[in-house]
Structure formats: structure tokens, C-alpha cells
Amino acid sequence: MNLESFRDRLESLRDSELFRYVQRCVCMSLAHAGEPHAESHDLLDLVYAECARRGKERLYDKAYERVCKEPDVCKGLLA
């Protein structure tokens, strides 16, 4: 995936869409936890940066917490 185009796409998302992207990226990053250079970690960094740019760090935190409390959420997001 082209990280620059991913970053550009993030800027156009509504907050509710960004919330789902955060959840999806957290799930992908967890799935590749043993691979420190996996692209999923870069994507997660980009969604955090977009949340921070908007002043919505709490949106990131809530999405991350949801995945941690309800890991089955990943099944639907990664299917």
C-alpha cells in the first residue's frame, strides 16, 4: 500500500470512519505483532497522527480500548 495515498485518504474521512480505521489498523498491527517491520505498524502510526492532527487523540484511545476489550471485533474488521 502506498503510505502517502493512505495518509491523504485519512484526511478526508469523517470521525466515525476514522474510528473504524483505527480499530482495523490496531487489529492488523496486533496480528503482525511478531513482525516489527510490518506495514501495519506504519499504518497504525499514520492513523494516530491523523487523530492527533484533528485534536482527537481520545478517538484513537477509545478505538484501541474497544479492540483490547472485545478482540472479536477484529474478526469482522479483517474479514
N, C-alpha and C positions, 0 to 999 in steps of 0.2 A: 504494500500500500504506500502511496506517496504521502509522506507526513505533512508536506506543505498543503496539499489539497484537503487533507483531513482537517488541518487547523483552520483553513478557510471555511470549510463546511460547518465546523463548530460555531463559528461566529454568527451564522445565520439561523441557528436553532433557537426555538423558544426554550424557556427554562424547563418545562415539563419534558421536552425532548432531550435536553441536555442531561436531565436526571437519569433517563433511561440509558443514555450513552455512558454515563459514569458507571452505572450498575454493570453494563455489558463489559466495559473495559476492566473493571475490578474482577469480574468473573474470568475474563481471558487472562489477566495477569496472574490470578491465583492458579489457573490451570497450567501456567508456564512458570510456576514459582521456582522450579529447579533449573531454569534456563535464564541466567542473568542477562543475556543479550537478546532476549526475545523481543520482537517488535511490540508486543502487547504492553510491555512496561513503558515504552516510549509513548504509546497511545494514552496510557493512564496519566502520564506526566502532562500531556497536552490537554486532556480534559480538566485536570486540576488547574492548569494555567488559565484556561478559559473561565472556569468558575472564579478564580482569583481576579481576573481582569474585570469581571462583572461585579465583583464585591460579593459573590455568592459562595464563599467557602463553605458555608453551612449546608448548602445544597450537596456539595461533594461529600461532606461528612455524613449527612443523612443517607445518601445512596450507599456509601461504604458500610455504614452500620446495618442497613437493611440486608445487604448481601451476607454480612457476618452473622446476623441473627437468623436469617432464612436462606441458607445456602441453596435450597431447592429452586430459588428464584433463577439461578444460573441455568438450570435445565431449559427453561422457557426462553431465556435471552440468547442462549448459544445454539438453540435448535435451528 
